[in-house]
């Protein structure tokens, strides 16, 4: 095994990354994706500002700076492989973060946008969820005109129009590829199971939900159960409802299906009032991509992995490490 070369030297052959490669990659990520200044990057990485200036200039010369980062991040490969093997996921993409306490939404969104843009092609039917991370990925997706391309929203909308509205994300995503959009003209949560049944049976919603059986790929995020998450900022659920879900064992939601850490739907009427696709049907989609991260999402990510068996997980390195720690801590 070749030893790591000192900064400034090159290891040739075998595709190994040098310390300078890794320094340059992190500097590029922090500057262009996280929006940090050169001085902040220098302080975080323990080098002087001149070194960061040179790294950024070298990255431009090497054509490593595009919409996303093309430089190697070899130290993340071990984490990705460990999560893949531990949870039985075909592919794991781990985005680097410089501050363990920072919100990882933007870096996950950048990694997700690159992946999504590369996966889209003519003839696909794509189901989409919603949330801050998916919405933040839109600027990082390289759109183009695709033929016979369909986008299906997987849950209802929100009466008070805001930028995280499921319908808004589905529409913008379809626009990126000049595709057809199929939206659900109903709230994400209604007042009773009877209203939900009536909407499905009498208002044509069942036809849209039937498209789930024909999906090629599903793009999903998850929500934690803390009051800071999207659902509660929208005022969609009351605080008593949130507490009742927690008492029932919920750790978060997948498309407003509230689940426990084992991925099982909890016993609470909120689940019977959600206008969203059935998770067990969604599990049959050939490609299932879960995009999410953050300390409050670890438990619900484990639930999503158990329930949906995603083929792709896109998260950040801190969350990935927490997922591994959580699995290691499980009793035999």
C-alpha positions in Angstrom: 0.0 0.0 0.0 1.4 3.4 -1.0 2.0 5.9 1.8 0.3 9.2 1.6 2.5 11.8 -0.1 3.3 15.1 1.7 1.4 18.1 0.6 2.8 19.4 -2.6 4.0 16.1 -3.9 2.3 13.7 -6.2 1.5 10.0 -6.0 1.4 8.5 -9.5 -0.5 5.4 -10.5 -3.3 3.5 -8.8 -5.7 6.5 -8.9 -4.6 7.5 -5.4 -5.5 11.1 -4.2 -2.7 13.2 -2.6 -3.1 15.3 0.5 -3.0 18.3 -1.8 -5.8 16.8 -3.9 -8.0 16.5 -0.8 -7.1 19.9 0.4 -8.0 21.4 -3.0 -11.3 19.5 -3.2 -12.4 20.6 0.2 -11.4 24.2 -0.5 -13.3 24.2 -3.7 -16.4 22.7 -2.1 -16.4 25.2 0.8 -15.9 28.1 -1.5 -18.3 27.4 -4.3 -21.0 25.3 -2.5 -20.9 26.4 1.1 -20.2 30.0 0.2 -17.4 30.5 2.7 -14.7 33.2 2.3 -11.1 32.3 1.6 -10.1 33.4 5.1 -12.8 31.2 6.7 -11.7 28.2 4.6 -8.1 28.8 5.6 -9.0 28.9 9.3 -11.2 25.8 9.0 -8.5 23.8 7.1 -5.6 25.0 9.2 -3.6 26.6 6.4 -2.8 30.2 5.3 -5.0 32.2 3.0 -2.4 32.1 0.2 -2.6 28.3 0.1 -6.4 28.5 -0.4 -6.0 31.1 -3.2 -3.6 28.8 -5.0 -5.9 25.8 -4.5 -8.8 27.6 -6.1 -6.7 28.8 -9.0 -5.3 25.3 -9.5 -8.8 23.9 -9.5 -9.9 26.3 -12.2 -6.9 25.4 -14.3 -7.6 21.7 -13.9 -11.3 22.3 -15.0 -12.5 20.9 -11.6 -14.9 23.8 -11.1 -18.2 23.5 -12.9 -21.7 23.5 -11.4 -20.5 20.7 -9.1 -17.1 19.6 -7.9 -15.1 17.1 -10.1 -12.0 16.8 -7.8 -11.5 13.5 -5.9 -12.8 13.1 -2.4 -11.2 9.8 -1.6 -11.6 10.0 2.2 -15.4 9.8 1.7 -15.2 6.6 -0.3 -14.7 4.5 2.8 -17.8 6.1 4.5 -19.9 5.5 1.4 -18.8 1.9 1.2 -19.5 1.3 4.9 -23.0 2.7 4.7 -23.7 0.7 1.6 -22.6 -2.6 3.2 -24.1 -1.9 6.6 -27.6 -1.0 5.2 -27.6 -2.9 2.0 -28.0 0.1 -0.3 -26.7 -0.1 -3.9 -25.2 3.3 -4.0 -24.4 5.9 -1.3 -23.3 9.4 -2.1 -21.8 11.3 0.8 -21.3 15.1 0.5 -18.4 16.7 2.5 -19.1 19.2 5.2 -16.6 21.5 7.0 -18.6 22.3 10.1 -20.3 19.4 12.0 -22.7 21.8 13.6 -23.8 23.5 10.3 -27.0 22.8 8.4 -26.0 20.3 5.7 -28.9 21.0 3.4 -27.0 23.0 0.8 -24.1 20.5 0.4 -26.5 17.5 0.1 -28.6 19.5 -2.4 -25.5 20.1 -4.5 -24.5 16.4 -4.5 -28.2 15.4 -5.2 -28.5 17.9 -8.1 -25.5 16.5 -9.9 -26.8 12.9 -9.5 -30.3 13.7 -10.5 -29.2 15.7 -13.6 -27.1 12.7 -14.8 -29.9 10.2 -14.2 -32.7 11.9 -16.1 -33.4 10.7 -19.7 -36.2 10.6 -22.2 -39.1 8.2 -21.6 -38.9 8.3 -17.8 -41.8 8.7 -15.3 -40.4 10.3 -12.2 -42.2 10.5 -8.8 -41.1 13.4 -6.6 -41.6 14.3 -2.9 -40.8 17.6 -1.4 -38.8 19.5 1.3 -36.0 22.0 1.7 -33.3 19.7 0.5 -35.0 18.7 -2.7 -36.0 22.3 -3.4 -32.4 23.4 -2.8 -31.2 20.9 -5.4 -33.0 22.6 -8.3 -30.2 25.1 -9.1 -27.7 22.3 -9.2 -29.6 20.2 -11.7 -28.5 20.6 -15.3 -31.8 20.7 -17.2 -32.4 20.0 -20.8 -35.3 19.0 -23.1 -36.3 15.4 -22.8 -39.0 13.6 -24.8 -41.8 11.7 -23.3 -40.8 12.8 -19.8 -43.3 12.8 -16.9 -43.2 14.1 -13.4 -45.7 12.9 -10.8 -46.1 14.6 -7.4 -46.4 12.0 -4.7 -48.4 13.9 -2.2 -50.9 16.8 -1.9 -50.1 20.4 -1.7 -50.3 23.2 0.8 -53.0 25.8 0.9 -50.7 28.7 1.9 -48.4 28.9 -1.1 -44.7 28.9 0.0 -41.6 27.9 -1.7 -41.5 24.4 -0.3 -45.0 23.5 -1.6 -44.9 20.0 -3.1 -46.7 21.2 -6.2 -44.2 24.0 -6.8 -41.2 21.6 -6.6 -42.9 19.1 -9.0 -43.7 21.9 -11.4 -40.2 23.4 -11.4 -38.6 20.0 -11.8 -40.8 19.2 -14.8 -39.9 22.6 -16.3 -36.2 21.8 -16.1 -36.7 19.0 -18.6 -39.7 20.4 -20.5 -41.8 17.4 -19.3 -45.4 16.9 -18.3 -46.3 17.5 -14.7 -49.0 15.5 -12.9 -50.0 17.3 -9.6 -52.4 16.3 -6.9 -55.1 19.0 -6.5 -55.7 18.4 -2.8 -54.2 19.3 0.5 -51.4 17.1 1.9 -53.5 16.5 5.0 -57.3 16.7 5.1 -59.7 16.9 8.0 -60.8 13.3 8.2 -60.3 9.8 6.6 -63.7 10.2 5.1 -62.7 13.3 3.2 -59.6 11.5 2.0 -61.7 8.6 0.7 -64.1 10.9 -1.1 -61.3 12.8 -2.8 -59.6 9.6 -4.0 -62.8 8.0 -5.2 -64.8 11.0 -6.6 -62.3 13.6 -7.6 -59.9 11.7 -9.9 -57.0 11.5 -7.5 -57.0 7.7 -7.7 -55.9 8.0 -11.3 -52.8 10.0 -10.4 -51.9 7.7 -7.6 -52.3 4.8 -10.0 -49.3 6.2 -11.9 -47.1 5.1 -9.0 -47.2 1.6 -10.4 -45.5 3.0 -13.6 -42.8 5.0 -12.0 -39.2 4.5 -13.1 -37.6 6.5 -10.3 -38.8 8.2 -7.1 -37.0 11.2 -5.6 -37.7 11.5 -1.9 -36.7 13.3 1.2 -37.7 12.7 4.9 -38.9 15.0 7.6 -37.9 14.9 11.3 -40.5 15.2 14.1 -38.9 18.3 15.7 -40.9 21.5 15.6 -38.2 23.1 13.3 -39.0 21.0 10.3 -40.9 22.0 7.2 -44.2 20.5 8.2 -44.6 22.4 11.4 -43.3 25.7 10.1 -46.2 25.5 7.6 -48.6 25.0 10.4 -49.8 21.8 8.8 -49.8 19.9 12.1 -50.7 21.3 15.5 -48.4 20.9 18.5 -50.8 18.5 20.2 -50.8 16.4 17.0 -47.0 16.4 16.9 -46.8 15.4 20.5 -49.3 12.6 19.9 -47.2 11.3 17.0 -44.1 11.3 19.2 -45.9 9.4 21.9 -47.0 6.8 19.3 -43.3 6.3 18.4 -43.0 8.5 15.3 -39.5 9.7 14.5 -40.5 11.6 11.3 -42.3 11.3 8.1 -41.9 10.0 4.5 -44.4 11.9 2.4 -46.5 12.6 5.5 -46.5 8.9 6.3 -45.3 9.1 9.9 -43.1 6.1 10.8 -41.0 4.8 13.7 -37.2 4.1 13.5 -38.0 0.5 12.2 -40.0 2.0 9.3 -43.4 1.0 10.5 -46.3 3.4 10.2 -47.4 4.5 13.7 -50.9 4.2 15.0 -52.2 7.8 14.7 -55.1 9.3 12.7 -52.8 11.8 11.0 -51.6 8.9 8.8 -55.2 8.1 7.8 -55.7 11.8 6.7 -52.6 12.2 4.5 -53.1 12.5 0.7 -49.9 10.7 -0.2 -48.9 7.5 -2.0 -48.7 4.2 -0.2 -45.1 3.5 0.9 -45.4 -0.2 0.2 -46.4 0.5 -3.4 -43.5 3.0 -3.7 -41.1 0.4 -2.6 -41.7 -1.4 -5.9 -40.4 1.5 -7.9 -37.2 0.3 -9.7 -35.0 3.2 -8.5 -35.7 4.8 -5.1 -33.5 7.8 -4.2 -33.6 9.2 -0.7 -32.0 12.7 -0.3 -31.7 14.0 3.3 -29.4 14.7 6.2 -29.0 16.4 9.5 -28.9 15.4 13.2 -32.7 15.4 13.5 -33.0 13.2 10.4 -30.9 10.2 11.5 -33.7 8.2 13.1 -36.2 8.8 10.3 -33.6 8.0 7.7 -33.1 4.6 9.3 -36.9 4.2 9.2 -36.9 5.2 5.5 -34.1 2.8 4.7 -36.0 0.0 6.4 -39.4 0.8 4.8 -38.4 1.8 1.3 -35.1 -0.1 0.8 -33.7 2.8 -1.3 -31.4 2.0 -4.1 -29.6 5.3 -3.7 -29.0 7.4 -0.5 -27.6 10.9 -0.8 -26.5 12.5 2.5 -23.7 14.3 4.2 -20.6 12.8 6.0 -21.8 13.7 9.5 -25.2 12.0 9.0 -23.5 9.0 7.3 -21.3 8.6 10.3 -24.2 8.9 12.7 -26.1 6.2 10.7 -23.1 3.9 11.1 -22.8 4.7 14.8 -26.5 4.0 15.3 -26.2 0.6 13.6 -23.2 -0.3 15.7 -25.0 0.6 18.9 -27.9 -1.8 18.2 -28.2 -4.7 20.5 -27.2 -8.1 19.1 
